[in-house]
């Protein structure tokens, strides 16, 4: 084979190597155009993979990524429909890409704004949507393991979600949420009490009232214990208690009442005549009232 033929073959190989190098550079150095960056972002959303979304460079919170991992539906059939370079018109570095997609069985269109960051185009906050949730009970809602405070705007990735009142172990109820890029929405979640909420409240109240009824030298406050000792005692040095039955809790969304408790109190001190006195009092209608607050992890009782 002649030297000339070897040079031709070598030249073809060189072209192939150069092309491969260009492909590798494009694959590792980021999307070369705003349209390519938009497509990469849309494909990541279609995958439902939080890591793939984060890899596109979009500024998204850990909370939004955690919620996205539990999305009940992701976008489908996403495509770029238009693109415009707005760098001159806006006096800065920015591009706008029109997109279309299907989410939750409906077709949608939107615009993504992109800016160059570190040598590649990145979708900005226009690629996320926002929601302000409320709930009829409590101050938090949950998307799977991610909790969000109510009455506060939260940014989420475009997807369909199932939102529940939090904590989900104590509250029941579900509402569907569809988050679209660049759009604000509000969501009202109807909540009801699970039986576990009453169990948790009863346990907390039992512990509280048990602490109230430990022997002491003064009557406890905020325990529903009222002893008419003033007419019989000049002074009391010891309060002792025997709990025959703790009050039973009934909850509503914001408060509680506990009734039906049976309590025996024995007081030791000095009678009105100054002599030593010990007297026992009993009530079969021991009860307390108060408020209940639901946190993102449980509930807290506040006794009046």
C-alpha positions as CSV (number, residue, x, y, z in Angstrom):
1,X,0.0,0.0,0.0
2,X,1.4,3.4,-0.9
3,X,2.3,6.2,1.5
4,X,-0.4,8.4,0.0
5,X,-3.1,5.9,0.9
6,X,-1.8,5.6,4.4
7,X,-2.0,9.4,4.7
8,X,-5.7,9.3,3.5
9,X,-6.6,6.7,6.1
10,X,-4.7,8.6,8.7
11,X,-6.6,11.7,7.7
12,X,-10.0,10.0,8.0
13,X,-9.0,8.6,11.5
14,X,-8.1,12.1,12.5
15,X,-11.5,13.4,11.4
16,X,-13.2,10.7,13.4
17,X,-11.1,11.5,16.5
18,X,-11.8,15.2,16.2
19,X,-15.6,14.5,15.9
20,X,-15.5,12.3,18.9
21,X,-13.6,14.9,20.8
22,X,-16.2,17.5,20.0
23,X,-19.0,15.2,21.1
24,X,-17.2,14.4,24.3
25,X,-16.7,18.2,25.0
26,X,-20.3,19.0,24.4
27,X,-21.4,16.1,26.6
28,X,-19.2,17.2,29.5
29,X,-19.1,20.9,29.2
30,X,-22.9,21.6,29.5
31,X,-25.6,22.4,26.9
32,X,-24.2,24.6,24.2
33,X,-27.5,26.4,23.4
34,X,-30.5,27.5,25.5
35,X,-32.7,25.1,23.6
36,X,-30.4,22.2,24.5
37,X,-30.4,23.3,28.1
38,X,-34.2,23.5,28.2
39,X,-34.5,20.0,26.6
40,X,-32.1,18.6,29.2
41,X,-34.2,20.1,32.0
42,X,-37.4,18.8,30.6
43,X,-36.0,15.3,30.1
44,X,-34.8,15.4,33.8
45,X,-38.3,16.3,34.9
46,X,-39.8,13.5,32.7
47,X,-37.4,11.0,34.4
48,X,-38.8,11.8,37.9
49,X,-35.2,11.6,39.2
50,X,-34.2,14.4,41.6
51,X,-30.5,13.8,40.9
52,X,-31.0,14.3,37.2
53,X,-32.9,17.5,37.8
54,X,-30.2,18.8,40.2
55,X,-27.5,17.9,37.6
56,X,-29.0,20.4,35.2
57,X,-27.8,23.2,37.5
58,X,-31.2,24.6,38.2
59,X,-31.4,26.4,41.6
60,X,-33.7,24.1,43.5
61,X,-34.0,23.5,47.3
62,X,-33.4,20.1,49.0
63,X,-37.0,20.3,50.2
64,X,-38.3,20.6,46.6
65,X,-36.1,17.7,45.4
66,X,-37.4,15.5,48.3
67,X,-41.0,16.4,47.4
68,X,-40.3,15.7,43.7
69,X,-39.1,12.2,44.6
70,X,-42.6,11.5,45.8
71,X,-44.5,13.1,42.9
72,X,-47.6,11.2,41.8
73,X,-47.1,12.2,38.1
74,X,-44.4,13.8,36.0
75,X,-44.5,15.8,32.7
76,X,-44.7,13.8,29.4
77,X,-44.2,14.6,25.7
78,X,-42.1,17.7,26.5
79,X,-40.8,19.7,23.6
80,X,-39.3,23.1,22.8
81,X,-41.7,25.2,20.7
82,X,-39.8,28.4,20.3
83,X,-36.6,30.1,21.3
84,X,-35.4,33.7,21.5
85,X,-32.1,35.2,22.6
86,X,-33.0,38.2,24.7
87,X,-29.5,39.3,25.6
88,X,-29.7,42.5,23.6
89,X,-33.3,43.4,24.3
90,X,-32.9,43.0,28.1
91,X,-29.4,44.5,28.3
92,X,-28.1,41.4,29.9
93,X,-27.4,37.7,29.5
94,X,-30.7,35.9,29.1
95,X,-32.6,33.7,26.7
96,X,-36.3,32.6,26.6
97,X,-37.5,29.1,25.4
98,X,-41.1,28.2,24.8
99,X,-42.1,24.7,25.8
100,X,-45.1,22.4,25.7
101,X,-45.8,19.3,27.7
102,X,-48.5,17.1,29.2
103,X,-49.1,16.8,32.9
104,X,-51.9,15.1,34.8
105,X,-53.5,14.3,31.5
106,X,-53.7,18.0,30.2
107,X,-51.6,19.8,27.7
108,X,-49.7,22.9,28.9
109,X,-47.4,25.6,27.5
110,X,-44.9,27.7,29.3
111,X,-41.7,29.8,28.9
112,X,-38.4,29.0,30.5
113,X,-35.8,31.8,31.1
114,X,-32.2,30.7,31.0
115,X,-29.0,32.4,32.0
116,X,-25.4,31.4,31.3
117,X,-23.6,30.1,34.4
118,X,-20.1,28.7,34.4
119,X,-20.1,28.3,30.7
120,X,-23.5,26.7,30.2
121,X,-27.1,27.7,30.1
122,X,-29.2,27.2,33.2
123,X,-32.9,27.3,33.7
124,X,-33.7,29.9,36.4
125,X,-36.7,30.1,38.8
126,X,-39.1,30.1,35.9
127,X,-38.6,26.4,35.7
128,X,-40.3,26.0,39.1
129,X,-43.8,26.7,40.3
130,X,-45.0,28.0,43.7
131,X,-47.8,26.9,46.0
132,X,-49.2,28.5,49.2
133,X,-50.9,25.6,51.2
134,X,-53.5,25.9,53.9
135,X,-55.1,23.2,56.0
136,X,-58.2,23.0,58.3
137,X,-56.2,21.5,61.1
138,X,-52.6,22.2,62.0
139,X,-49.9,24.4,60.5
140,X,-48.1,22.0,58.1
141,X,-48.7,19.9,55.1
142,X,-46.7,17.0,53.8
143,X,-45.7,15.6,50.4
144,X,-44.6,12.2,51.4
145,X,-41.7,12.8,53.9
146,X,-41.3,16.5,53.1
147,X,-43.3,18.9,55.3
148,X,-44.2,22.4,54.3
149,X,-45.5,25.2,56.5
150,X,-48.9,26.5,55.7
151,X,-49.6,30.1,54.7
152,X,-46.1,30.4,53.3
153,X,-45.1,30.2,49.6
154,X,-43.0,27.2,48.6
155,X,-41.2,26.5,45.4
156,X,-41.7,23.0,43.9
157,X,-40.6,21.3,40.7
158,X,-43.3,20.9,37.9
159,X,-45.1,17.7,38.7
160,X,-48.3,16.3,40.2
161,X,-48.3,15.8,43.9
162,X,-50.5,14.3,46.7
163,X,-50.6,16.7,49.6
164,X,-51.7,15.6,53.1
165,X,-52.0,17.5,56.4
166,X,-49.1,16.9,58.7
167,X,-48.2,15.1,60.8
168,X,-49.6,12.3,58.6
169,X,-49.6,9.8,61.5
170,X,-52.2,11.9,63.4
171,X,-54.1,13.7,60.6
172,X,-56.0,12.3,57.6
173,X,-56.9,13.9,54.3
174,X,-55.5,14.2,50.8
175,X,-55.5,16.9,48.1
176,X,-54.1,16.8,44.6
177,X,-51.7,19.5,43.5
178,X,-50.4,20.2,40.0
179,X,-47.4,22.5,39.9
180,X,-46.6,24.3,36.6
181,X,-43.5,26.1,35.7
182,X,-43.6,29.8,36.4
183,X,-47.1,29.7,37.9
184,X,-48.4,30.4,41.5
185,X,-51.1,28.3,43.0
186,X,-53.0,27.9,46.3
187,X,-54.0,24.6,47.9
188,X,-56.5,24.0,50.6
189,X,-56.2,20.6,52.4
190,X,-59.2,19.3,54.3
191,X,-58.0,17.5,57.4
192,X,-59.6,15.2,59.9
193,X,-58.3,13.7,63.1
194,X,-57.0,10.1,63.0
195,X,-57.7,7.9,66.1
196,X,-54.0,8.0,66.7
197,X,-54.3,11.7,67.5
198,X,-56.5,11.0,70.4
199,X,-54.2,8.3,71.6
200,X,-51.2,10.6,71.5
201,X,-53.1,13.4,73.3
202,X,-54.3,11.0,76.0
203,X,-50.7,9.7,76.5
204,X,-49.4,13.3,76.8
205,X,-52.2,14.4,79.2
206,X,-51.7,11.3,81.3
207,X,-48.0,12.1,81.7
208,X,-48.8,15.7,82.5
209,X,-51.4,14.9,85.1
210,X,-49.2,12.2,86.7
211,X,-46.6,14.9,87.2
212,X,-49.3,17.2,88.6
213,X,-50.2,14.6,91.3
214,X,-46.8,14.0,92.8
215,X,-46.6,14.9,96.5
216,X,-45.7,18.5,97.1
217,X,-46.0,21.3,99.6
218,X,-48.3,23.4,97.4
219,X,-51.4,22.8,95.2
220,X,-50.4,22.4,91.6
221,X,-51.6,25.0,89.0
222,X,-53.0,24.2,85.6
223,X,-54.0,20.7,86.6
224,X,-57.7,21.0,87.1
225,X,-57.3,20.3,90.9
226,X,-59.3,22.6,93.1
227,X,-59.4,21.7,96.8
228,X,-61.6,23.8,99.2
229,X,-59.1,23.6,102.1
230,X,-59.2,27.2,103.1
231,X,-62.2,26.8,105.4
232,X,-60.6,23.9,107.3
233,X,-56.9,24.6,107.3
234,X,-54.9,27.6,108.4
235,X,-51.9,26.2,106.6
236,X,-51.1,23.1,104.5
237,X,-47.6,21.5,104.6
238,X,-48.2,18.5,102.3
239,X,-50.5,17.6,99.4
240,X,-50.8,13.9,98.6
241,X,-52.8,12.4,95.8
242,X,-54.2,9.1,94.6
243,X,-55.4,8.9,91.0
244,X,-58.3,6.4,90.7
245,X,-59.0,7.3,87.1
246,X,-57.4,9.8,84.8
247,X,-59.7,12.1,82.7
248,X,-60.5,10.9,79.2
249,X,-59.5,13.2,76.3
250,X,-61.8,14.4,73.5
251,X,-60.1,16.3,70.7
252,X,-61.3,18.8,68.1
253,X,-59.1,20.6,65.6
254,X,-57.8,23.3,67.9
255,X,-58.7,22.3,71.5
256,X,-59.4,19.4,73.8
257,X,-61.4,18.6,76.9
258,X,-60.8,15.7,79.3
259,X,-63.5,14.6,81.7
260,X,-64.5,11.8,84.1
261,X,-61.4,11.6,86.2
262,X,-61.5,10.4,89.8
263,X,-59.0,11.9,92.3
264,X,-58.4,11.6,96.0
265,X,-56.3,14.3,97.7
266,X,-55.0,14.1,101.3
267,X,-53.9,17.3,102.9
268,X,-51.7,17.6,106.0
269,X,-51.3,20.8,107.9
270,X,-52.7,23.0,110.7
271,X,-56.4,23.5,111.2
272,X,-58.1,26.8,111.8
273,X,-57.6,26.2,115.5
274,X,-53.9,25.6,115.0
275,X,-53.9,21.9,115.8
276,X,-52.5,19.3,113.5
277,X,-55.0,18.2,110.8
278,X,-55.2,15.6,108.1
279,X,-58.2,15.7,105.7
280,X,-59.0,13.7,102.6
281,X,-61.0,15.0,99.7
282,X,-62.4,13.1,96.7
283,X,-63.8,14.1,93.3
284,X,-65.3,12.0,90.6
285,X,-65.5,14.8,88.1
286,X,-61.9,15.7,87.7
287,X,-61.4,17.3,84.3
288,X,-59.2,19.8,82.4
289,X,-59.5,21.9,79.2
290,X,-57.0,23.4,76.8
291,X,-55.6,23.9,73.4
292,X,-54.0,21.4,71.0
293,X,-51.3,22.5,68.5
294,X,-50.2,20.2,65.7
295,X,-46.5,20.5,64.7
296,X,-44.9,18.8,61.7
297,X,-44.0,15.8,63.9
298,X,-46.7,15.5,66.6
299,X,-49.0,17.5,68.8
300,X,-48.7,19.6,71.9
301,X,-51.4,20.1,74.6
302,X,-51.6,23.3,76.5
303,X,-53.8,23.0,79.6
304,X,-55.7,26.1,80.7
